[in-house]
Structures are given as C-alpha cells and as structure tokens.
Amino acid sequence: MNELAVMLCGHGSRDEGAITEFAAIAETLKGRFDWPLEYGFLEFATPIIRDGLDKLREGDAKQILAVPGMLFAAGHVKNDVPSVLNTYAAQNSVDIRLGRDLGIDTRMVRAAGERVKEAMAAADAEHGVVAPQDTLLVTVGRGASDPDANSNVAKVSRLLWEGLGFGWGETAYSGVTFPLVEPALEHVQKLGFKRIVVFPYFLFTGILVRRIYDATDEVAARHPDIQFVKAGYLKDHPLVVDTFVSRVHEILEGTGNMNCQTCKYREQVLGFEDEVGLKQESHHHHVEGIGTGDAGGHDHGHEHHDHGHSHADGHGHHPYPHADHPLGPKTLKAG
C-alpha cells in the first residue's frame, strides 16, 4: 500500500492535441516518482480532477500532493483548482496539499531559450544567418485578467531577450488582456529589425497557439521585407518535466510558497483594488469534462446553469477593468 500519491491538475482544452500532450507529460512524470500519479482537468476535457483523485483514493492514498499543470498562477491556480481540491478533501477525508505553479524558474527559461534557439537555427539554415542583434523577440503569453500572471510573462520575455542577446524584445498575449499578437507585431515591425521571432510561451498546443501563428502569418504577408520566424512552444521539454518534479518535492519540503505580494485577491494591486478578499470558488463546474473524448457522459448530479461563457466576466469572475482597451480582444467587450 502506498499512502502518498501525486495529482497533476490541468486546465483542460477542447483540442485533442493539447489533451494528448498533457497526458504524455503525466506519463513521463509517472516514471520520476515512486508514488502513484494521476491527472485530471478543470474544464473541457476528461478525466476531470475528481476522477484522478478518486483513482488515487481507491488505491489507498492518504496524502495527495497536487500540482497545477499550468505556467502561472492566475485565477485557475489561485481560486478554481484550490476550490475543487478543498471540496474533495472535505467530502472524502483525504489530505490534499497543493503546490505552486511552474512560475518564474531558471529551468523554464532555459527550456524556452532552447525552443527559441531551435527556431533561429532552422531559420538560419533556410534563409541565411541573421545576428541576434538584428532580431526582435516577441514572447506571447496566454493572457489573463490577473496582472500578476501577465507580468510574469513580461519577466520571462525580458530574461529571454537579454539572455539570448536579441536587439529588442516585446511581450504580447493571445487573449483576455492586451496587446494581442497582431497589433503587437504591427507595432514592432516599425522598429526596423531584419527578423522577428514569435515565441508562444505555452505548455501545449491548441486554438490559442494556432491563433498566434495565424496572426504572425497575416502580419508577415503585409511586410514581406521582414523575416518572421515562428518558434515552437514548450511541450514536454526535459527541463519542464524537471520543474514539475521540483514542484512536487517542494510540497514535501515545505518550500513551495506562492508569491502573494502581487496577488490581486490578497493585496491592493493597482487598478484591481476592489478584488481583494473575493470568495475562493471554482466557476468551472458547468464545463467539467465537456469538450473532448468521452466528455458527454459526465453527469455529477448538479444543475448546469447557463453562465454565458463570455470572457467579459471571466466565467463569473469579477469584471476585467480594462475590457474596453483598444488593443484587447473583442470578446472582452460588453457590447
């Protein structure tokens, strides 16, 4: 009997490729621990988080070390996943300890750097060498209604830009916040660099990654004198796997504290002051298991209310204060 177990908590996606890639990382991680490991998703895919927890508990796990399979701590890591885990723990008398997100970590930055360098090397081989000083890097994050998470993307962007010696660097986002990829690329093409590398700082594929590449193609077609290079996302890079392993061990060692200094739910973050102390709850119960695979067969006995799945209210979260920003996504806008 193994009383210790590991739970990998994913966001979920309607994209089968993203689900497959997440499952592949989970399988790799199983080989890195002496304890059972399961995974589940918050929304749009199966298995859901409760399914994974059920398997671990049925295997006699008494303490479950849960880690978010997410890059940064926005609302999903700060509210939704803890709410699901706390509810399950209370209902099933099991000890669940949640670790932190992958976050700002030198291993993650090195993995990102290798993805960018791979793209640069391929472009050099096909089109000829362009010096880093003549290259501009655009790092693209997912985007959130949480400035703390968005600022972490900007920090990764700066670490890559400076560490790899690029001539300039900018940060863009695929949704929810601003600037989006297309206006960001239109802005930076004016700076006169020979090459622009677009790097999605994402773990997995999906519609947002494809949207980033599509926007890059559209801008590149309008500016044929500039070489646009699309870098690959992180996926199952060995350093990403190492970071996940580290996050699990942090739980056991008691060293994995989340950064609360710029958390809008705990401190008065500029522009988000009225969100301090909001109730910690998950707004995703109505989309658990819906979207891919055998998702349709999951009825957990609660009503499925119509939450009007608009990003304007963040699935029921507090309204994003900059929803009308001209460089932000149209899905934010109330009208």
C-alpha positions in Angstrom: 0.0 0.0 0.0 1.3 3.4 -0.9 -0.2 6.2 1.2 1.5 9.0 -0.7 0.4 10.0 -4.2 0.7 12.8 -6.8 -2.1 14.6 -8.7 -1.4 16.7 -11.8 -4.2 19.3 -12.3 -4.6 20.6 -15.8 -6.7 23.4 -17.2 -8.2 21.4 -20.0 -8.9 22.1 -23.6 -11.3 21.3 -26.4 -8.3 20.5 -28.5 -7.4 16.8 -28.7 -3.8 17.6 -29.3 -3.4 19.6 -26.1 -5.0 16.8 -24.1 -2.7 14.2 -25.7 0.4 16.3 -24.9 -0.7 16.8 -21.3 -1.3 13.1 -20.9 2.2 12.5 -22.3 3.8 14.7 -19.7 1.8 12.9 -17.0 3.1 9.5 -18.3 6.7 10.8 -18.2 6.2 12.1 -14.7 5.0 8.7 -13.5 8.5 7.4 -14.2 10.0 10.1 -12.0 8.2 9.1 -8.7 8.0 6.1 -6.5 4.3 7.0 -5.8 1.2 6.7 -7.9 0.4 9.6 -10.1 -2.9 10.6 -11.8 -4.1 13.6 -13.7 -7.3 15.5 -14.4 -8.7 18.6 -15.9 -10.6 21.6 -14.6 -12.7 22.1 -17.7 -13.4 21.0 -21.3 -11.8 17.5 -21.1 -11.8 14.2 -19.3 -10.7 12.9 -16.9 -11.7 15.7 -14.6 -9.7 16.4 -11.5 -12.2 14.4 -9.3 -11.7 11.3 -11.5 -8.0 11.3 -10.8 -8.5 11.9 -7.1 -10.9 9.0 -7.0 -8.4 6.7 -8.5 -5.7 7.7 -6.0 -8.1 7.4 -3.1 -9.2 4.0 -4.3 -5.6 3.0 -4.3 -5.5 3.8 -0.5 -3.7 7.2 -0.9 -4.0 9.1 2.4 -2.0 12.2 1.3 -2.1 13.6 -2.2 0.5 16.1 -3.4 -1.3 18.1 -6.1 0.5 20.4 -8.5 -1.0 22.7 -11.1 -0.1 21.8 -14.7 0.0 25.5 -15.5 2.6 28.0 -16.2 1.5 30.8 -13.9 -0.8 31.5 -11.0 -3.9 33.4 -12.3 -7.5 32.7 -11.3 -7.3 29.0 -12.1 -4.4 28.3 -9.7 -5.4 30.8 -7.1 -9.2 30.1 -7.0 -10.6 27.3 -9.2 -8.2 24.4 -8.5 -7.9 25.0 -4.8 -11.7 25.1 -4.5 -12.1 21.8 -6.3 -9.3 20.2 -4.1 -10.6 21.6 -0.9 -14.2 20.5 -1.6 -13.0 17.0 -2.5 -10.8 16.7 0.6 -13.6 17.8 2.9 -16.0 15.3 1.3 -13.6 12.3 1.3 -11.4 12.8 4.4 -8.2 12.8 2.5 -5.2 15.1 3.0 -4.5 17.1 -0.2 -1.6 19.5 -0.4 -1.4 21.9 -3.3 2.0 23.0 -4.7 2.7 26.1 -6.8 2.6 26.8 -10.5 5.7 26.4 -12.7 6.2 30.1 -12.4 9.4 32.0 -12.9 12.1 29.3 -12.8 15.5 29.2 -14.4 14.8 25.8 -15.8 11.7 27.0 -17.5 13.6 30.0 -19.0 16.3 27.7 -20.3 13.7 25.4 -21.9 12.1 28.5 -23.5 15.5 29.6 -24.7 16.2 26.3 -26.3 12.9 26.5 -28.2 13.8 29.9 -29.5 17.3 28.8 -30.4 15.9 25.8 -32.3 13.7 28.2 -34.4 16.6 30.5 -35.0 18.9 27.7 -36.2 16.2 26.4 -38.6 15.7 29.9 -40.0 19.4 30.4 -40.4 19.7 27.2 -42.3 16.9 28.0 -44.6 17.3 31.8 -45.2 20.8 32.6 -44.1 22.2 33.8 -40.7 20.8 36.9 -39.1 22.6 38.1 -36.0 20.7 38.2 -32.7 21.3 42.0 -32.5 19.3 42.3 -35.8 16.5 40.2 -34.4 13.5 41.2 -32.3 11.8 38.6 -30.0 8.1 38.7 -29.3 7.1 36.4 -26.4 3.4 35.6 -26.3 1.6 34.6 -23.2 -1.8 33.2 -22.8 -3.2 36.3 -21.1 -5.3 36.6 -18.0 -7.4 39.1 -16.1 -4.7 38.9 -13.4 -1.9 41.4 -13.7 0.4 39.2 -11.6 0.3 36.4 -14.1 0.6 38.8 -17.1 3.6 40.5 -15.5 5.3 37.0 -15.2 5.1 36.6 -19.0 6.8 40.0 -19.3 9.6 38.9 -17.0 10.2 35.7 -18.9 10.2 37.8 -22.1 12.9 40.1 -20.6 15.0 37.1 -19.4 14.9 35.6 -22.9 15.6 38.9 -24.7 18.6 39.8 -22.5 19.9 36.2 -22.1 19.9 35.5 -25.8 21.2 38.9 -26.8 18.4 40.0 -29.0 18.3 43.5 -30.4 14.9 44.2 -28.8 12.0 42.3 -27.2 8.3 42.8 -26.7 5.5 40.9 -24.9 2.1 40.1 -26.3 -0.9 38.0 -25.3 -3.3 35.6 -27.1 -6.4 36.8 -25.3 -8.1 38.4 -22.3 -5.6 41.2 -21.9 -3.6 43.4 -24.2 -1.8 43.8 -26.5 -2.9 41.0 -28.7 -0.5 39.4 -31.2 -1.5 41.2 -34.4 -1.4 44.8 -33.0 1.9 44.0 -31.2 3.5 42.7 -34.3 2.3 45.7 -36.3 3.9 47.9 -33.7 7.3 46.2 -33.6 7.7 45.8 -37.4 8.2 49.6 -37.4 11.4 49.3 -35.4 13.4 48.2 -38.5 14.7 44.7 -37.4 15.5 42.2 -40.1 14.0 39.2 -38.3 11.1 38.9 -35.8 10.9 35.7 -33.8 7.4 35.0 -32.3 7.6 32.6 -29.4 4.4 31.2 -27.8 5.2 30.7 -24.1 2.7 27.9 -23.8 3.0 24.4 -22.5 0.7 22.7 -25.0 -0.9 23.2 -28.4 -4.4 24.4 -29.0 -6.5 27.0 -30.6 -4.6 29.9 -28.9 -1.2 28.7 -30.2 -2.7 28.3 -33.7 -4.2 31.8 -33.4 -0.7 33.2 -32.6 0.8 31.5 -35.7 -2.1 32.7 -37.9 -1.7 36.3 -36.7 2.0 36.0 -37.4 1.3 34.8 -40.9 -1.1 37.7 -41.6 1.3 40.3 -40.4 4.2 38.7 -42.3 2.2 38.8 -45.5 1.8 42.5 -45.1 5.5 43.0 -44.5 7.5 40.7 -46.9 10.7 42.6 -46.3 10.9 41.3 -42.7 11.6 37.7 -41.9 9.1 36.3 -39.4 10.0 33.1 -37.5 7.5 31.0 -35.6 9.2 29.3 -32.6 7.7 26.1 -31.1 6.0 26.1 -27.7 7.5 24.3 -24.6 5.6 21.0 -24.8 7.5 18.1 -23.0 10.9 19.7 -22.8 13.0 17.8 -20.2 13.6 20.9 -18.2 9.8 21.4 -18.0 9.4 17.9 -16.6 12.3 18.6 -14.1 10.4 21.7 -12.9 7.2 19.7 -12.3 9.2 17.2 -10.3 10.7 20.0 -8.3 7.2 21.4 -7.5 6.1 18.1 -6.0 9.2 17.9 -3.8 8.7 21.4 -2.6 5.4 20.3 -1.1 7.1 17.7 1.0 9.9 20.1 1.9 7.5 22.9 2.7 9.4 25.4 0.5 6.9 25.9 -2.3 5.2 29.1 -1.2 3.2 31.0 -3.7 4.0 34.7 -4.3 1.2 36.7 -2.6 2.9 40.1 -2.7 1.2 40.9 -6.0 -1.9 38.7 -5.8 -4.9 40.8 -6.5 -7.1 38.7 -4.2 -4.8 39.4 -1.2 -3.2 42.8 -1.8 -4.3 46.1 -3.3 -2.9 45.8 -6.8 -3.1 49.0 -8.7 -6.3 49.0 -10.8 -7.7 45.9 -9.1 -8.3 47.1 -5.6 -11.9 46.0 -5.3 -11.0 42.4 -5.9 -9.2 41.9 -2.5 -10.8 39.2 -0.5 -13.1 37.8 -3.2 -14.5 34.4 -2.3 -12.3 31.5 -3.3 -14.5 29.3 -5.5 -14.4 27.4 -8.8 -16.5 28.8 -11.7 -15.9 25.7 -13.9 -18.3 23.1 -12.6 -20.6 23.6 -15.6 -17.8 22.8 -18.1 -16.1 19.9 -16.3 -15.5 17.1 -18.8 -17.2 18.9 -21.7 -15.3 19.2 -24.9 -13.2 16.2 -25.9 -13.1 12.5 -25.8 -16.0 10.8 -23.8 -16.8 14.2 -22.2 -20.5 13.9 -22.8 -21.1 11.1 -20.3 -20.3 13.0 -17.1 -23.3 13.9 -15.0 -22.3 14.7 -11.5 -25.7 15.5 -10.2 -25.7 19.2 -10.2 -27.6 21.7 -12.3 -25.8 23.1 -15.4 -26.8 26.7 -15.3 -26.1 29.0 -18.2 -23.2 31.1 -17.2 -23.0 32.9 -20.6 -19.4 31.8 -21.2 -18.1 35.2 -22.2 -14.6 36.3 -21.3 -16.1 39.7 -20.3 -17.0 38.3 -16.9 -14.2 35.7 -16.7 -16.6 32.7 -16.2 -18.3 34.5 -13.4 -15.2 36.2 -12.0 -15.0 39.9 -11.3 -15.2 42.0 -14.5 -11.8 42.9 -16.0 -11.2 46.6 -15.5 -9.6 47.1 -18.9 -12.2 45.3 -21.0 -12.5 48.3 -23.4 -8.8 48.6 -24.2 -8.5 49.1 -28.0 -5.7 46.6 -28.3 -7.5 43.9 -26.3 -9.7 41.1 -27.5 -13.2 41.8 -28.8 -14.6 39.0 -26.6 -13.9 41.2 -23.5 -16.2 44.0 -24.6 -19.6 44.1 -23.1 -21.3 45.4 -26.2 
